Amino acid sequence: MPGPVGRPRREFRNYQQGILPAGPGARNLTEFFASIDEKLDATAATAPKTQRSDRNVLNLLTKRARVLYLGPANYCRFTDPSRALCLKLAGTPTADRPLVGMCDSARCPQAIHHPCHRPVWSEHAESTEIFLGQLGTTRKTERTRLQADYYRALRVVAEIDAATTTDEEPT
């Protein structure tokens, strides 16, 4: 299993291959990866060896690895506690780490979805769809809530799929 810097490095390599993250925090992460890419380009002329480039990537990613929290359905780049939706919902805006179990990653501006999260969201959509099919007609409140949850899961899956589709793949 990759260490704390192994996952960000893997996602940075995905970024370089055009496999982008999705979710509310994706743009911020993509901008961060672009800044690392720019710094690596500047050192590439003086250091043609891949080993040095890998070391530079690790050094640059390590600075941000301490703000990365791993959840089963998303990663949280906890850079600003005042923007963390989980802390707002829990009424603990001054906490020093996120409440990953309370994350609504479809809405939190610091949440990021990667291809590794797709199976969790896809399975959630499938099981919710099955449950919706078994609800009786008198369960309108539950149906409304579950349909919203189902559509949210489908949207996250679609966003992950759209972000991970590279230009080389047929559309």
C-alpha positions as CSV (number, residue, x, y, z in Angstrom):
1,M,0.0,0.0,0.0
2,P,1.4,3.4,-0.9
3,G,2.6,5.7,1.8
4,P,1.4,9.2,2.5
5,V,3.3,10.6,-0.5
6,G,2.8,7.6,-2.7
7,R,-0.9,8.4,-3.4
8,P,-0.3,12.0,-4.3
9,R,2.6,11.0,-6.5
10,R,0.4,8.5,-8.3
11,E,-2.3,11.1,-8.8
12,F,0.3,13.6,-10.1
13,R,1.5,11.0,-12.6
14,N,-2.1,10.5,-13.6
15,Y,-2.4,14.3,-14.1
16,Q,0.6,14.2,-16.3
17,Q,-1.1,11.5,-18.4
18,G,-4.3,13.6,-18.7
19,I,-6.2,11.6,-16.1
20,L,-7.7,14.4,-14.0
21,P,-9.4,14.4,-10.7
22,A,-13.1,15.4,-10.3
23,G,-15.2,16.9,-7.6
24,P,-15.4,20.4,-6.1
25,G,-11.8,20.5,-5.1
26,A,-10.4,19.2,-8.4
27,R,-9.6,22.6,-9.9
28,N,-7.5,23.6,-6.9
29,L,-5.6,20.3,-7.1
30,T,-5.1,20.5,-10.8
31,E,-3.7,24.0,-10.4
32,F,-1.3,22.7,-7.7
33,F,-0.1,19.9,-10.0
34,A,0.4,22.4,-12.8
35,S,2.6,24.5,-10.6
36,I,4.7,21.4,-9.8
37,D,4.9,20.6,-13.5
38,E,6.2,24.1,-14.2
39,K,8.8,23.8,-11.5
40,L,9.9,20.4,-12.9
41,D,10.2,21.8,-16.4
42,A,12.5,24.5,-15.1
43,T,14.8,21.9,-13.5
44,A,14.6,19.5,-16.4
45,A,17.2,21.5,-18.4
46,T,19.7,21.1,-15.7
47,A,18.8,17.6,-14.5
48,P,18.0,15.2,-17.4
49,K,17.9,12.2,-15.2
50,T,14.5,10.8,-14.3
51,Q,15.7,9.9,-10.8
52,R,16.3,13.6,-10.0
53,S,12.9,14.5,-11.5
54,D,11.2,11.9,-9.2
55,R,13.1,13.3,-6.2
56,N,11.9,16.8,-7.1
57,V,8.3,15.5,-7.4
58,L,8.5,13.9,-4.0
59,N,10.0,17.0,-2.4
60,L,7.2,19.2,-3.9
61,L,4.4,16.8,-3.1
62,T,5.6,16.2,0.5
63,K,4.9,19.8,1.4
64,R,1.2,19.2,0.7
65,A,0.9,15.6,1.7
66,R,0.2,16.5,5.3
67,V,-3.1,18.1,4.3
68,L,-4.3,15.1,2.4
69,Y,-6.9,12.9,4.2
70,L,-8.0,9.6,2.6
71,G,-11.6,8.5,2.6
72,P,-13.3,5.6,0.9
73,A,-15.2,7.8,-1.5
74,N,-12.9,10.8,-1.9
75,Y,-9.7,12.4,-0.8
76,C,-9.8,15.6,1.2
77,R,-7.2,18.3,0.7
78,F,-7.8,20.0,4.0
79,T,-6.0,23.3,3.3
80,D,-8.6,25.6,4.8
81,P,-10.7,24.6,7.8
82,S,-13.1,27.4,7.2
83,R,-14.1,25.9,3.9
84,A,-14.6,22.3,5.2
85,L,-18.3,21.4,4.8
86,C,-17.9,18.6,7.4
87,L,-16.8,21.0,10.1
88,K,-19.6,23.4,9.3
89,L,-22.2,20.6,9.5
90,A,-20.7,19.4,12.7
91,G,-20.5,22.8,14.3
92,T,-16.7,22.5,14.8
93,P,-15.3,25.2,12.5
94,T,-12.0,25.4,14.3
95,A,-11.0,21.7,14.2
96,D,-7.6,20.9,12.9
97,R,-8.6,18.0,10.7
98,P,-11.6,17.0,8.7
99,L,-14.4,14.6,9.8
100,V,-13.9,12.3,6.8
101,G,-16.9,10.2,7.8
102,M,-19.2,13.2,7.6
103,C,-17.9,14.3,4.2
104,D,-20.4,15.3,1.6
105,S,-17.8,15.1,-1.1
106,A,-20.2,16.1,-3.9
107,R,-20.5,19.5,-2.2
108,C,-17.3,20.2,-0.2
109,P,-14.9,22.5,-2.0
110,Q,-11.9,20.5,-0.7
111,A,-13.1,17.1,-1.8
112,I,-11.6,15.4,-4.7
113,H,-12.6,12.2,-6.6
114,H,-10.1,10.1,-8.4
115,P,-10.7,7.0,-10.6
116,C,-10.0,4.8,-7.5
117,H,-13.2,6.2,-6.0
118,R,-15.5,5.3,-8.9
119,P,-16.4,1.8,-7.7
120,V,-17.7,3.1,-4.4
121,W,-19.9,5.7,-6.1
122,S,-21.0,3.3,-8.8
123,E,-22.0,0.6,-6.2
124,H,-23.8,3.2,-4.2
125,A,-25.8,4.3,-7.2
126,E,-26.7,0.7,-8.1
127,S,-27.8,-0.2,-4.6
128,T,-29.8,3.0,-4.2
129,E,-31.5,2.3,-7.5
130,I,-32.4,-1.2,-6.4
131,F,-33.8,0.1,-3.1
132,L,-35.8,2.8,-4.9
133,G,-37.4,0.0,-7.0
134,Q,-38.5,-1.8,-3.9
135,L,-40.1,1.3,-2.2
136,G,-43.9,1.3,-2.1
137,T,-45.9,4.2,-3.5
138,T,-46.7,5.5,-0.1
139,R,-43.1,6.2,0.7
140,K,-42.9,9.6,-1.0
141,T,-40.6,11.3,1.5
142,E,-38.1,8.4,1.4
143,R,-38.3,8.2,-2.4
144,T,-37.6,11.9,-2.8
145,R,-34.6,11.8,-0.5
146,L,-33.2,8.6,-2.1
147,Q,-33.7,9.9,-5.6
148,A,-31.7,12.9,-4.8
149,D,-29.0,10.7,-3.4
150,Y,-29.1,8.4,-6.4
151,Y,-28.8,11.4,-8.9
152,R,-25.9,12.8,-6.8
153,A,-24.1,9.4,-7.1
154,L,-24.7,9.2,-10.8
155,R,-23.4,12.8,-11.2
156,V,-20.2,12.0,-9.3
157,V,-19.6,8.8,-11.4
158,A,-20.2,10.9,-14.6
159,E,-17.7,13.6,-13.4
160,I,-15.1,11.0,-12.6
161,D,-15.6,9.4,-16.0
162,A,-15.4,12.8,-17.8
163,A,-12.3,13.8,-15.9
164,T,-10.5,10.5,-16.6
165,T,-11.2,10.4,-20.3
166,T,-8.1,11.4,-22.1
167,D,-8.0,12.9,-25.6
168,E,-6.5,9.7,-27.0
169,E,-9.6,7.6,-26.0
170,P,-12.5,7.4,-28.4
171,T,-15.6,9.3,-27.2
